[in-house]
Amino acid sequence: MGKLLLRALKREAVARPPMWLMRQAGRYLPEYLETRKQAGDFLNLCYTPALATEVTLQPIRRFGFDAAILFSDILVLPHALGMKVWFEAGEGPKLGALDKPAAVTMLEKADIHSHLAPVYETLDRLKTALPAETTLIGFCGAPWTVATYMLEGGGSKDFKTAKTWLYADPKGFDALLDLLVQKSADYLDAQIRAGAEVVQIFDSWAGALSPFGFERAVLEPLLALCRKIKAKHPDAPIILFPRGVHPHQLEHLVEKGTGLFDGLGLDTTQDMAWANRILQPQIAIQGNLDPIALYAPIDKVEKKVRHLLDTCGHEPGYIFNLGHGITPQTPIANVERLAETVRSFKAGAY
Amino acid sequence: MGKLLLRALKREAVARPPMWLMRQAGRYLPEYLETRKQAGDFLNLCYTPALATEVTLQPIRRFGFDAAILFSDILVLPHALGMKVWFEAGEGPKLGALDKPAAVTMLEKADIHSHLAPVYETLDRLKTALPAETTLIGFCGAPWTVATYMLEGGGSKDFKTAKTWLYADPKGFDALLDLLVQKSADYLDAQIRAGAEVVQIFDSWAGALSPFGFERAVLEPLLALCRKIKAKHPDAPIILFPRGVHPHQLEHLVEKGTGLFDGLGLDTTQDMAWANRILQPQIAIQGNLDPIALYAPIDKVEKKVRHLLDTCGHEPGYIFNLGHGITPQTPIANVERLAETVRSFKAGAY
């Protein structure tokens, strides 16, 4: 027995796969929009434990998902490192961009924990507020992805500043990645101590790099981060989500990361029959319904959910999720049908 | 003998690989900015043969690239189909978005050729203006990529409108793709008759889809388009550039497309040692230096160019290019060094 998500991450046989959705607490929910309005600023929502707890719980109440993911943002870490971070309505996040190597030394000295105390308090509250069967997931951004925001001053199309530094001076760039590995490890360590039972590391821009860049800026820092977490918390499962990378890079990551992480999030472009055959015997896999498929007529949604369950749900080590975050206009009835479909699935192989 | 690019596309042994760069006529060149200013509006530059010819020739004069690509935009086709298309400074292109199936029938009736006559005239002028050794490349956008712009009304992060239609009503969506296959074939046919010796089909958003979407909206329409062109112009080489797709999808495309296309453009994320081993024995490959690598110190640029040449340039069927379009602040001296490095390379294997 035990919580479904934890069992799936150990690749134990379960009666049906656990489910949660990336960005499940979000703008498609009217109750989220209500709390968001109360909070005013987006970062204020992240840093106010009562409100962050409330929005984390909302999708659990509504859909009975098997896991709740801490409501926060990957950019609270650079914020805690002393960088300026703000969100403008209708636009992506903005940061006062980092001005290269000298600044790294400065960031090193930051004590992130006092800044992040409200995040830890949110986890502490969630620990008691959640239903007994629901797993609490903490998270952070991967070193490469967080570095791109720090260097570009926000989202980017071509990652010019980050890549130029990486190509011109890979060793110098490593210093920033090393710093982010260390600070992210401290952050996740504190999240686990505060109540996170699983942590997910989001590498949203992992797919933007050349093969050289992937090895150096994605794979190595991700595994270094996992190593640090496992050293302190050998029993806390880690899920990696390197979005947009190629199947052979996923295989390589799984091979090099044996024992270092427990689950692999797969984006919408991945072939789940392949993942079921090649990856799932080694590691738990999570994904990958296209969030936009949730806009289809409700019976098509059910059909697509069933197809995924039939592909991966009969063997141990599958976690139902989307391949990317749920989007703001998603019809709630379709999410309800998704949840019902997963809940009524019977893993037939055992 | 014969033109280097044409020989490489036939996978003949050549003394060194041919080279050209995606978006080689562009904002990193002061002479381009000058002509652009003269033209005023971006579409005016595309539709004024004297100016479009001039900017197409500029990078050939400066760097002696082995191919000139028609200066135009993939959105002149939806424009010719009767859609509203405009470019706002500092933003991406905008279109008066297509309102689903009914509109498709309307677009069907459009006679694209009178609208596109200036494009054909540009090719006609280039045919005589280009040095004898330089190949003239025509192009269009792939059906899927053009469809996304038509449906989203511009660029998109999640392709919500296009994908929703594809998921909800794949057969209905096929009607739009079929229309685009037909009109793109007509357009490329006219380009070839006007002087294009090679055509490249840009599928910039091919990597945004689920495996189902890739088969249906990328692979099938691309091959249908190739079939139509080859039926009329069996000797005109076709290069496909499905950006952001997975290696196994490229293999699948090459396998299903035997005899239907001649070259495959590879984006920056692809492993060229793999491509050299697996794809190059079957088809000419083109790519894939990261455009951002051109911002590195000049000796690092040379090193990266040499590395690519050493990986793929010793066997027939390699075309040097970037993995994506060159970007506006690229240092010209680095492009010069790139061109010198490719020009002085000696394919050692034969």
Boltz contact constraints between the chains, C-beta under 6 A:
constraints:
  - contact:
      token1: [A, 160]
      token2: [B, 292]
      max_distance: 6.0
  - contact:
      token1: [A, 163]
      token2: [B, 292]
      max_distance: 6.0
  - contact:
      token1: [A, 164]
      token2: [B, 292]
      max_distance: 6.0
  - contact:
      token1: [A, 164]
      token2: [B, 295]
      max_distance: 6.0
  - contact:
      token1: [A, 167]
      token2: [B, 293]
      max_distance: 6.0
  - contact:
      token1: [A, 167]
      token2: [B, 296]
      max_distance: 6.0
  - contact:
      token1: [A, 168]
      token2: [B, 296]
      max_distance: 6.0
  - contact:
      token1: [A, 168]
      token2: [B, 297]
      max_distance: 6.0
  - contact:
      token1: [A, 210]
      token2: [B, 268]
      max_distance: 6.0
  - contact:
      token1: [A, 210]
      token2: [B, 290]
      max_distance: 6.0
  - contact:
      token1: [A, 211]
      token2: [B, 271]
      max_distance: 6.0
  - contact:
      token1: [A, 246]
      token2: [B, 246]
      max_distance: 6.0
  - contact:
      token1: [A, 246]
      token2: [B, 247]
      max_distance: 6.0
  - contact:
      token1: [A, 247]
      token2: [B, 246]
      max_distance: 6.0
  - contact:
      token1: [A, 268]
      token2: [B, 210]
      max_distance: 6.0
  - contact:
      token1: [A, 271]
      token2: [B, 211]
      max_distance: 6.0
  - contact:
      token1: [A, 290]
      token2: [B, 210]
      max_distance: 6.0
  - contact:
      token1: [A, 292]
      token2: [B, 160]
      max_distance: 6.0
  - contact:
      token1: [A, 292]
      token2: [B, 163]
      max_distance: 6.0
  - contact:
      token1: [A, 292]
      token2: [B, 164]
      max_distance: 6.0
  - contact:
      token1: [A, 293]
      token2: [B, 167]
      max_distance: 6.0
  - contact:
      token1: [A, 295]
      token2: [B, 164]
      max_distance: 6.0
  - contact:
      token1: [A, 296]
      token2: [B, 167]
      max_distance: 6.0
  - contact:
      token1: [A, 296]
      token2: [B, 168]
      max_distance: 6.0
  - contact:
      token1: [A, 297]
      token2: [B, 168]
      max_distance: 6.0
